[in-house]
Amino acid sequence: MSDIYFVLRALKRRWLLSQELELYLENLERGYKGESRFTVDILDGLTCAHVLLRDLRLPMDNNHFQLDAVLLSGKQMIIFEVKNWSGSFVYQDGQFMSRRSAKPYKNPTEQLGRCVSNMQYLLRKWGYDFEVIGRVVFINPSFYLYGAPLDQPFLFAPELADWVKGLNRFDGWVNERHRSLAALLVSKDCPAKVDFEILPEFTFNGLKKGLDCCSCGSFTTKVVGQRVRCLDCGAVERTEEAIVRMAEELAQLFPKTKITSRLVGEYCGGRLSRQRINRSLSGKYEGRGRTRGRHFQIGIK
C-alpha cells in the first residue's frame, strides 16, 4: 500500500479531510483490507514450499506497474490482482457493471494482463525462466458476478479455500533461484511518493496529539506497562510497537523533519517518557547526532 494511504489515515484522525479525500481514503482502505485479507487469511494457509511478496511497485519503461501479491513456487510465478468489490455485478462483452447503479467498472483482467506481460519481459531480461500466471481475486464474499465466464482467470471468495488446498497438493519447491528473484524484486520496489499538493495544508502544532489505537483509531487509550490498550475496542499493542508506529507516521507526514524522541513524545501527547521513546527507536533505527541534536533515520517502505 502506498504512503498516501497512511498519510490520509493519519490526517483523518488528527486533522480534517475534504469529502473528496474522505472518499479517496475509503477506496484505498477497501483495497488495503482486501489485499491484507487475501495475503494473511488466505495465503497463510499454504503449506507447500513458496515465497510470497506483496504490494510491489516495479519500474518499467519510465513508468511503473503495481503487483498486489506475487507467489513463487516450483516453476511458477503467480501474480494476483485483488479486488475487494461488494454487491452484484453483471459481466457482459468483457465489461463489469454494477447492477445497483449501472456504473461501469474497468475489467481488472486488463490491468492483470499488463502486469503479466511486463513481468515476463523482466524475467527474460534478468535471466529467469518462471512460467507467469495471473489471477484476479474477488476477495469479498458479498460480491456476485452474473454471467461470469469460465475462461477468465477469476477466483471468487467461496473458491479460495479449495484453491489453496489444490496448491498444497502441488509438488512445489523453493531454491536459491526463487530467493534471489524475490530479493531482486524487493530491491526494485519503488513505493509511490506522496503528492502533498492534493493534501490540505497542515502543521504539526495543529495536529491532534495523542496515542491512538492501532486498530480503531480511537485516542481513548491507556498505557499499562509494556502494552497500550484501547478502552473503546479492546485492542492491545506493545508499547514499543506503538512508539515505532508514531515515529513512522511522523516521518510520512513530515518527510523533511528530523524525527527526535522529543518530537515523538509531543506527538503522543506527552504520554510516554523521552527515555522510553529513545530506547524503542534506538533498537529499530540508526541514530544521528548526540544529546539534544540526536535524531533517527526512519526508513519507510
DODOKE-948139 format. One line per field, with one value per residue: residue in three letters; y negated, z, x of N, C-alpha, C in turn. Coordinates in steps of 0.1 Angstrom, whole numbers, plus 2048, in hexadecimal, padded with zeros to 3 digits. Layout:
% DODOKE-948139
r <- ala ...
n_yy <- Y ...
n_zz <- Z ...
n_xx <- X ...
ca_yy <- Y ...
ca_zz <- Z ...
ca_xx <- X ...
c_yy <- Y ...
c_zz <- Z ...
c_xx <- X ...
% end
This chain:
% DODOKE-948139
r <- met ser asp ile tyr phe val leu arg ala leu lys arg arg trp leu leu ser gln glu leu glu leu tyr leu glu asn leu glu arg gly tyr lys gly glu ser arg phe thr val asp ile leu asp gly leu thr cys ala his val leu leu arg asp leu arg leu pro met asp asn asn his phe gln leu asp ala val leu leu ser gly lys gln met ile ile phe glu val lys asn trp ser gly ser phe val tyr gln asp gly gln phe met ser arg arg ser ala lys pro tyr lys asn pro thr glu gln leu gly arg cys val ser asn met gln tyr leu leu arg lys trp gly tyr asp phe glu val ile gly arg val val phe ile asn pro ser phe tyr leu tyr gly ala pro leu asp gln pro phe leu phe ala pro glu leu ala asp trp val lys gly leu asn arg phe asp gly trp val asn glu arg his arg ser leu ala ala leu leu val ser lys asp cys pro ala lys val asp phe glu ile leu pro glu phe thr phe asn gly leu lys lys gly leu asp cys cys ser cys gly ser phe thr thr lys val val gly gln arg val arg cys leu asp cys gly ala val glu arg thr glu glu ala ile val arg met ala glu glu leu ala gln leu phe pro lys thr lys ile thr ser arg leu val gly glu tyr cys gly gly arg leu ser arg gln arg ile asn arg ser leu ser gly lys tyr glu gly arg gly arg thr arg gly arg his phe gln ile gly ile lys
n_yy <- 80C 7EA 7CD 7B7 7C1 7C6 7AC 79E 7AB 7A5 78A 788 790 77E 764 753 75E 758 760 76C 777 787 79B 7A5 7B0 7C4 7D5 7DD 7E9 7FF 80E 813 822 838 843 849 85C 871 878 87E 88C 89F 8A9 8AF 8C8 8D9 8F6 901 8FE 8DD 8BB 89C 87C 85B 83E 82F 817 812 806 7FE 7F7 7D9 7D7 7E5 804 814 82E 842 85A 874 895 8AE 8CE 8ED 8F1 8DB 8B9 8A8 88D 877 864 852 84D 83B 839 834 840 844 84C 84A 85D 855 856 854 841 832 82B 819 826 817 7FB 7F8 7F0 7F1 806 808 824 83A 84D 842 830 844 854 842 841 85C 85E 84A 855 86D 863 857 86D 87C 86A 869 883 899 8B5 8BA 8C5 8AF 8A7 899 88E 881 877 878 86E 868 876 86E 866 86B 879 877 88B 893 89D 8BC 8BE 8AB 89D 89E 89E 8A5 89C 8B2 8C7 8C8 8D6 8F1 8EE 8E7 8FF 90F 904 90B 926 926 92E 91B 907 8F6 8E4 8D7 8C7 8BE 8AF 89C 88E 884 872 861 855 848 836 826 819 7FC 7E8 7D3 7B0 797 780 762 74C 751 753 745 726 72A 728 730 727 723 73C 757 763 781 7A4 7BA 7D5 7F3 802 7F9 7DE 7CC 7B3 7B9 7C8 7DC 7DE 7FA 806 81A 819 80A 803 802 7F0 7F0 803 819 822 82C 822 825 80F 806 80B 7F9 7E1 7E1 7E2 7C8 7B8 7BF 7B7 79B 796 79B 787 770 76F 761 75A 75D 77A 77B 788 776 769 77F 785 76E 771 788 77E 779 790 7A3 7A9 797 7A6 7C0 7C0 7BB 7D2 7E5 7DD 7DD 7F8 7FF 7ED 7DB 7C3 7A0 787 776 775 75A 754 76C 783 799 7B0 7B7 7D1 7D5 7EC
n_zz <- 800 7F8 805 806 80F 82B 834 82E 83F 858 858 858 871 881 876 85E 843 821 811 7F9 7FC 812 805 7F3 805 810 7FB 7F7 810 80E 7FA 806 81C 80F 802 818 825 813 810 82A 838 825 814 829 82F 81F 81B 80B 7FD 7F9 7EE 7F8 7EE 7F2 7E7 7D4 7C0 7A1 78B 768 749 74C 75C 773 781 795 7AD 7BF 7CD 7CD 7C5 7C9 7BF 7B8 795 790 78F 79F 79A 7AB 7A8 7BE 7C7 7DA 7D6 7DC 7DC 7C0 79F 77B 761 741 71F 724 738 758 76C 785 794 7A4 7A1 786 77F 76B 76E 76C 75C 76F 764 750 75C 769 754 749 75E 75F 745 747 75C 751 73D 74D 75B 747 740 757 758 762 762 769 767 761 771 773 78A 792 7B0 7C1 7DE 7F1 801 7FD 7E3 7C3 7A2 786 76A 768 757 74F 744 74D 763 77E 7A1 7BA 7DB 7E9 7DD 7E5 7FB 7F3 7DD 7E8 7F5 7DF 7D5 7EA 7E6 7D0 7C3 7CC 7CF 7DE 7D7 7D5 7BE 7BF 7D6 7D0 7BB 7C8 7DA 7C8 7BC 7D3 7D6 7C0 7C5 7C5 7D8 7D5 7D7 7ED 7E2 7EC 7E4 7E0 7F9 817 825 841 863 87B 895 893 891 8A0 8BF 8CF 8D9 8C3 8BD 8AF 8A0 89E 89E 8B2 8CB 8E5 8F9 90E 91E 92B 93B 927 912 8FD 900 8F1 8FC 8EF 8DA 8E3 8D9 8DA 8DC 8D9 8EC 8E2 8C7 8C1 8C5 8B0 89B 89E 899 87E 872 876 866 84D 84B 84D 83B 838 851 86E 882 8A3 8C5 8D6 8C5 8BD 8D6 8DC 8C7 8CF 8E3 8FC 90B 90F 91B 912 913 911 8F8 8E9 8EE 8E1 8C6 8C1 8C0 8A8 893 883 895 894 89A 8BB 8DD 8E2 8C7 8BB 8A4 890 875 863 852 838 827
n_xx <- 808 805 817 805 7ED 7F1 7F8 7E1 7CF 7DA 7D6 7BA 7B4 7C1 7BF 7AC 799 78F 770 774 78E 789 779 78B 79E 78E 78B 7A5 7A9 797 7A3 7BC 7B4 7A9 7BF 7CF 7BF 7BF 7DB 7E2 7CD 7C5 7DC 7ED 7E6 7F4 808 81A 83B 846 84A 83F 836 82B 819 829 83A 845 860 85C 864 866 850 839 82D 814 813 7FD 801 819 822 83A 843 850 851 843 836 81D 808 7F4 7D7 7C4 7A3 78C 770 74D 72B 713 71C 71D 72A 732 739 755 756 751 734 723 706 6F4 6FA 6FF 717 735 752 776 784 795 7A7 7B4 7C7 7D5 7DF 7F2 804 80D 819 82D 83C 845 856 86A 874 87F 893 8A3 8AB 89C 886 86B 849 82F 812 7F1 7D8 7B8 7AB 78D 787 773 758 73E 73C 72E 72D 71B 718 732 74E 75D 776 787 7A1 797 793 77D 770 763 770 78B 796 796 7A6 7BE 7C3 7C7 7DF 7F0 7F2 802 821 837 855 870 88D 8AF 8AD 892 893 8A7 89B 885 892 89C 885 87B 88F 88C 874 860 851 835 837 82B 814 813 806 7EB 7E1 7D2 7DE 7F2 7FE 817 812 7F6 7EB 7D8 7E2 7EE 7ED 7E2 7CB 7D6 7C5 7A9 7AC 7A5 7AB 7A8 7BA 7CF 7EE 7FD 816 829 817 7FE 7DD 7BD 7A1 789 786 794 7AC 7CE 7F0 813 827 83F 83C 828 834 847 836 82A 840 847 830 831 848 83E 82B 83A 852 86A 872 887 885 881 884 877 865 855 84B 83B 828 81B 80D 819 818 82B 84C 86A 881 878 86E 885 894 884 884 89F 8A5 89B 8A1 8BB 8CE 8D6 8ED 8F2 8E8 8D2 8CF 8CA 8BB 8A6 8AA 890 885 86E 85A
ca_yy <- 800 7DE 7C4 7AE 7C6 7C4 79E 79A 7B1 79D 77C 78A 792 772 757 753 761 755 76B 773 77E 792 7A5 7AB 7B8 7CF 7DE 7E2 7F2 80B 816 818 82D 844 849 84F 868 87B 87D 882 896 8AA 8AE 8B5 8D6 8E1 8FE 904 8F5 8D2 8AE 893 86E 853 82F 82A 80D 814 7FD 804 7ED 7CC 7D7 7EF 80C 818 83C 843 865 87D 8A2 8B5 8DB 8F6 8EA 8D1 8AD 8A4 87F 875 857 854 843 83C 834 83A 83E 84C 847 851 85E 855 851 851 836 834 820 81B 827 80D 7EE 7F9 7EA 7FB 807 80E 832 83C 856 839 82D 851 858 83A 845 868 85B 843 85E 877 85C 855 87A 87F 860 86D 891 8A3 8BC 8BE 8C3 8A4 8A9 88F 891 876 87D 870 872 865 881 868 863 875 875 87E 88D 895 8A7 8C7 8BE 89F 8A1 898 8A6 89F 89F 8C0 8D1 8C6 8E0 8FD 8EA 8E8 90D 914 900 913 933 924 931 90F 907 8E9 8E5 8CA 8BF 8B7 8A5 891 886 87C 867 857 84E 83F 82B 81D 813 7EE 7E3 7C6 7A4 790 773 759 741 755 753 738 720 72D 725 739 721 724 74A 75C 76B 78D 7B2 7C0 7E4 7F9 809 7F1 7D0 7C5 7AE 7BD 7D3 7DC 7E5 802 80E 81C 81A 7FF 809 7F9 7F1 7F1 810 823 826 82B 820 823 801 803 80B 7ED 7D6 7E2 7DE 7BA 7B2 7C1 7AE 78E 795 79A 77A 765 776 759 757 767 780 77C 78D 76B 767 78A 784 764 777 792 776 779 79C 7AC 7A1 796 7B1 7CC 7BE 7BC 7E0 7ED 7D9 7E1 806 801 7E4 7D5 7B6 797 77C 779 76E 753 755 77A 786 7A7 7B2 7BF 7D7 7D9 7F3
ca_zz <- 800 7F6 810 806 818 839 836 82F 84B 864 858 85B 880 888 86F 857 835 819 80E 7EE 801 81A 7FC 7EE 810 812 7F0 7FA 81B 809 7F3 810 824 807 800 825 828 809 813 838 83C 81B 811 834 830 816 822 801 7FD 7F1 7F2 7F6 7EE 7F1 7E6 7CD 7B5 79A 780 75B 73E 751 763 77E 782 7A3 7AF 7CC 7D4 7C4 7CC 7C2 7C3 7AD 789 78D 796 79E 79D 7B0 7A9 7C8 7C6 7E6 7D2 7E2 7D5 7B4 793 76F 758 733 715 72A 741 765 76F 791 792 7AC 79C 778 77C 766 775 764 75D 775 75D 748 764 76C 748 748 768 75B 73A 74C 764 748 737 757 75F 73C 741 762 757 769 759 76F 760 768 771 779 790 798 7BC 7C6 7EC 7F9 800 7F9 7D5 7BA 794 77D 75D 76A 74D 754 73E 753 76E 78A 7AD 7C3 7E9 7ED 7D7 7E9 804 7EB 7D4 7F0 7F7 7D3 7D5 7F4 7E0 7C5 7C7 7CB 7D6 7DF 7D8 7D4 7B3 7C4 7E0 7C9 7B4 7D2 7DF 7BD 7BB 7DE 7D4 7B6 7C9 7C5 7DD 7D0 7E0 7F1 7DC 7F7 7DF 7E1 807 81D 82C 84F 86A 887 8A1 891 892 8AD 8C6 8D7 8D5 8BE 8BC 8A2 899 89B 89D 8BE 8D4 8F3 8FB 91B 91F 937 93A 919 909 8FB 8FF 8ED 904 8E7 8D3 8EB 8D2 8E2 8D4 8E1 8ED 8D9 8B9 8C0 8C4 8A3 892 89E 892 870 86D 875 85B 841 84A 84C 836 839 85F 876 88C 8B0 8CF 8DB 8BC 8BE 8E3 8DA 8BE 8D8 8EE 909 912 910 91E 907 914 90C 8E9 8E4 8EE 8D7 8B9 8BF 8BD 89B 889 885 89B 88E 8A3 8C9 8E7 8DE 8B8 8B6 89D 88B 867 863 845 835 81B
ca_xx <- 800 80D 817 7FA 7E2 7F4 7F8 7D3 7C9 7DE 7D0 7AC 7B3 7C7 7BC 79F 79A 784 767 77A 799 783 775 798 7A3 785 78E 7B2 7A7 791 7AD 7C6 7AE 7A8 7CC 7D4 7B7 7C4 7E8 7E3 7C3 7C4 7E9 7F4 7E2 7FC 812 824 847 843 84F 834 839 81E 819 835 838 852 862 85B 863 863 843 839 821 811 80F 7F8 807 821 825 844 844 853 855 839 833 80F 806 7E6 7D0 7BA 798 783 764 742 71F 711 721 71A 735 72C 742 762 755 74A 72B 71B 6F7 6ED 6FC 702 725 73F 75F 780 786 7A2 7B0 7BD 7D3 7DD 7E6 7FD 80E 813 821 839 844 84B 861 874 87A 889 89E 8AB 8B0 894 87D 85F 83D 828 803 7EA 7CB 7B1 7A5 783 789 767 74E 731 73D 729 72F 712 71D 740 753 766 783 78E 7A9 790 791 773 772 75F 779 798 79A 799 7B1 7CA 7C6 7CD 7ED 7F7 7F5 80B 82F 83F 862 877 89C 8B6 8A8 886 897 8AE 891 87D 89A 89E 879 87A 899 887 868 860 845 830 839 81F 812 80E 7FD 7DD 7DD 7CF 7E9 7F1 80A 819 80B 7E8 7E7 7D4 7ED 7EA 7F1 7D6 7CA 7DB 7BA 79D 7B0 7A0 7B5 7A5 7C3 7D6 7FA 7FE 822 82E 80B 7F4 7D0 7B3 796 77D 784 79B 7B8 7DA 7FC 81F 82A 84B 837 820 83E 84D 82B 829 84C 845 825 837 852 836 824 844 85E 876 875 88E 87D 888 87C 86F 85A 84C 844 830 81E 813 805 820 814 837 859 874 88B 872 86D 892 898 87C 889 8AD 8A6 895 8A6 8C8 8CD 8E0 8EF 8F4 8E0 8C6 8CD 8C8 8AF 8A6 8A8 885 883 860 859
c_yy <- 7F4 7D5 7BB 7B3 7C3 7B5 799 79F 7AA 790 77D 78A 785 765 757 755 75C 761 773 77C 78A 79E 7AC 7B4 7C5 7DA 7E5 7ED 7FF 814 81B 823 83A 84B 850 85C 874 881 883 88E 8A2 8B0 8B4 8C3 8DF 8E9 903 8FA 8E9 8C5 8A4 885 866 844 82B 820 80D 80B 805 7F8 7DF 7CB 7E2 7F8 813 827 83D 84F 86E 889 8A9 8C3 8E4 8EE 8DE 8C4 8A9 895 87D 866 859 849 846 836 83B 837 846 845 850 851 85F 84F 84D 846 839 828 823 81B 81C 7FF 7ED 7F2 7F4 7FA 80D 81D 835 845 84E 835 839 855 84F 83E 852 866 854 84C 868 870 85B 862 87E 876 864 87B 89B 8A9 8C1 8BC 8B9 8A6 89E 893 884 87C 873 875 871 86F 87B 864 86F 870 87D 87F 88F 8A0 8B0 8C6 8B2 8A3 89B 8A3 89E 8A4 8AD 8CB 8D2 8D1 8ED 8FA 8EB 8F7 913 910 908 921 933 927 926 910 8F8 8EB 8D8 8C1 8B7 8AC 899 888 87E 870 85D 84F 844 833 821 816 804 7E8 7D5 7BB 79D 783 76A 74E 744 755 745 733 724 72A 72F 734 723 733 74E 765 777 79A 7B9 7CF 7E9 7FF 800 7E2 7C7 7BF 7B1 7CA 7D1 7E4 7ED 80B 80E 81D 80D 806 7FE 7FB 7F2 7FF 81C 828 823 82B 81F 814 7FD 802 7FE 7E1 7D6 7DE 7CF 7B3 7B4 7B8 79F 78C 795 78D 76F 76B 76E 755 761 76D 783 783 783 769 773 789 77A 76A 781 78B 777 785 7A5 7A3 7A1 7A1 7BE 7CC 7C0 7CA 7E8 7E9 7DD 7F0 809 7F9 7DF 7C6 7AD 78B 780 770 767 753 762 77C 794 7A7 7BC 7C4 7DB 7DF 7EB
c_zz <- 800 803 811 80F 826 83D 838 83B 857 864 85B 86A 887 882 86A 849 82E 816 802 7F3 80B 811 7F6 7F8 811 807 7F2 806 817 802 7FC 818 81C 805 80C 828 81F 80E 821 83B 832 819 81C 836 827 81E 818 802 7F4 7F6 7EE 7F7 7EC 7EF 7E0 7C2 7AE 78E 773 751 742 758 76D 77C 790 7A3 7BE 7D4 7C9 7CB 7C3 7C7 7B7 7A1 786 796 794 7A2 7A0 7AF 7B2 7C7 7D2 7E2 7DA 7DA 7C8 7A8 787 766 74A 72A 71B 734 74E 767 77C 78E 799 7A5 78D 774 776 76D 76B 766 763 76E 753 74F 767 760 746 752 764 74F 73E 754 75B 741 741 75B 753 73C 74C 762 75F 760 75F 766 768 766 778 77E 795 7A4 7C1 7D5 7F4 7F7 7FB 7EA 7CC 7AC 78C 770 75D 760 754 74F 743 75F 77B 795 7B7 7D1 7ED 7E7 7DD 7F2 7FC 7E1 7DC 7F3 7EB 7D1 7DF 7EF 7D5 7CB 7C5 7D3 7D6 7E0 7D7 7C9 7B7 7CD 7DA 7C1 7BD 7D7 7D4 7BB 7C6 7DC 7CA 7B9 7CB 7CB 7D8 7DB 7E2 7E9 7E6 7F2 7E0 7EF 80C 824 83B 855 876 893 89F 892 8A0 8B3 8CE 8D1 8D0 8BD 8AF 89A 895 89A 8A8 8C6 8E3 8F6 909 91A 92C 935 92C 90F 908 8F8 8FB 8F6 8FD 8E1 8DA 8E4 8DB 8D9 8DD 8E1 8E3 8CB 8B7 8BE 8B6 899 892 897 883 86A 86C 869 84E 840 848 848 837 847 866 881 898 8BA 8D6 8D3 8BC 8CB 8E2 8D1 8C6 8E3 8FB 911 915 913 912 907 90F 8FD 8E3 8E3 8E3 8C9 8B6 8BC 8AF 890 88D 88B 895 898 8B2 8D1 8E1 8CF 8B3 8B0 896 87C 866 854 842 828 812
c_xx <- 809 80D 80B 7EE 7E5 7F4 7E9 7CC 7CD 7D8 7C1 7AB 7B8 7C5 7AE 7A1 78E 77C 76D 786 794 77F 781 79E 79B 788 79C 7B1 7A1 79B 7B7 7C1 7AD 7B5 7D1 7CC 7BC 7D1 7EA 7D9 7C3 7D2 7F1 7F0 7EB 807 81C 82F 844 84A 843 839 82C 822 826 831 846 853 861 859 85F 856 844 82C 820 80D 80A 7FE 80E 825 82F 844 846 857 84C 83A 825 80E 7F7 7E2 7C4 7B0 78F 775 758 735 71E 715 71D 726 72F 736 750 762 74D 740 723 70C 6EF 6EE 6FD 70F 72E 74C 769 782 794 7AC 7B9 7C9 7DC 7E5 7F2 808 815 81D 82E 842 84B 857 86D 87B 883 895 8A8 8B0 8A9 88A 870 853 834 819 7FC 7DC 7C5 7A9 79A 781 77C 75D 740 731 737 729 726 719 72C 745 75D 774 78C 796 7A4 790 788 775 76E 769 787 79E 79E 7A5 7BE 7CE 7CC 7DC 7F6 7FA 7FF 81A 838 84C 867 886 8A2 8B1 89B 88A 89F 8A5 889 885 89B 891 877 883 894 87A 869 853 841 832 82C 81F 80B 805 7EF 7D8 7DA 7DC 7E8 7FF 80B 811 7FB 7E3 7E2 7DF 7E7 7EE 7E4 7D6 7CF 7D0 7AF 7A0 7AB 7AC 7B2 7AD 7CA 7E3 7FC 80B 827 823 804 7E7 7C6 7A7 789 77B 78B 7A8 7C4 7E6 808 823 836 846 82F 829 844 842 829 834 84B 83A 82A 840 84A 82F 82E 851 86B 87A 87D 886 885 87E 873 863 850 844 838 825 815 80C 80C 81D 820 843 862 87E 885 871 87B 897 891 882 897 8AF 8A1 89C 8B4 8C7 8D8 8E1 8F0 8EA 8D3 8C4 8CB 8BB 8B1 8A3 89C 883 875 860 84E
% end
